[in-house]
Amino acid sequence: MPPIDRTSTSGGSLIPEDYARGIIKNVTQMSAALKLLSRRRMSRKTQRMSVLTTKPTAAFVTPGTAPFNSTDVGLKAVTALNWADLNLVAEPIACIVMVPDHYREDQAYDLWGEIRPEVEEAIAAAIDSAVFFGTGAPASWPSSINAHATAAGNVVTAGTGVDLAADLNSAMGAVEGDGFYPSGFFYDLREKATLRGLRDQNRQFLWAPRGPANTGLQNAGDNDQIATRTRDVTQQGEIWGLPAYTSAMGLTGFVPATGSTRYLTGDWDMAYIGIRSDIRMDTSNEATITDGADTWPLFQRDTTAVRFVTRVAYVTGNPATRANATTANRSPFAALKAP
């Protein structure tokens, strides 16, 4: 847990207030979860939602027995509707950066200009790792997107179809088979090379920034306007006409290995991410910072610590559909995995 020192490439004054106010906006630009999932503002730690678990049924009225053998007076069907609670539980994400006072005083340019994007990226990476793959997720959060899709059996193995485009189409079909409408993709940055390398039987590339019209890989992850924003670690393109986001976060769920996830797709409106508070920033030069066995008495070491904290919640909805009434093998999401 060392502080920033003179070997660092950053420098300057410590965190102006207007910078702190903009952090959560930039985290949103970096986090695929905050772009894809439905966002909700929270006024307390827990927010309760309801999801329909049993859909109603209707039937034509049948005639009764004589003398009431007319549909005019026949008995109408009775149906049931059931709901279950979904709880968004906001849990804190934090980051502490330590800066030696003498080092900060001797810099001629903006130290915060160097620290800020790294803190934003760290927070975004923590959110995406937990939401998509459950890595580092709080115990109060439900299964990750990837685990939810896998548990329901919505898994396609790469190579099952004639090419990657067919496999991605099958993943969408798994979501549609459960009665949901796919609305986007999320995939690892390394997959862009695979998309670019796809060819048809005439050795013509299937992928191109503006087409071609005979494939579903139009502009796959290469939106020119967004790609120029180098600090955004998610870039939007399209796969099968749906928004596709890629990530350079190095998420553990995307690590190349047998059975690892390569793409996630689904009805992202069925997952919710709650923001309990924007980034709270506090500074101290008198506290003692502990990190495992390490301690750092700030006052004694002429060091200032800057603490960043926000509170985020996540939950996945899985409402009943007429296509699949069995909760255990139904999911709004699907995963394309490596063989």
Secondary structure, DSSP 8 states (H G I E B T S, - for coil): -----TTSS--SS---HHHHHTHHHHHHHH-HHHHHSEEEE-SSSEEEEEEEEE----------STT--SGGG--------EEEEEEEE-EEEEEEEEEEHHHHHT-SS-HHHHHHHHHHHHHHHHHHHHHHH-TT--TTS---HHHHHHHTT-EEETTSSSSHHHHHHHHHHHHHHTT----EEEEETTHHHHHHH-B-TTS-BS-BTTB-TTSS-TTTT--HHHHT-TT-SEEEEEETTEEEEEE-S--GGGSSSTT-EEEEEE-GGGEEEEEEEEEEEEEESS-EEEETTEEEETTTTTEEEEEEEEEEEEEE-----SS---GGG--SEEEEE--
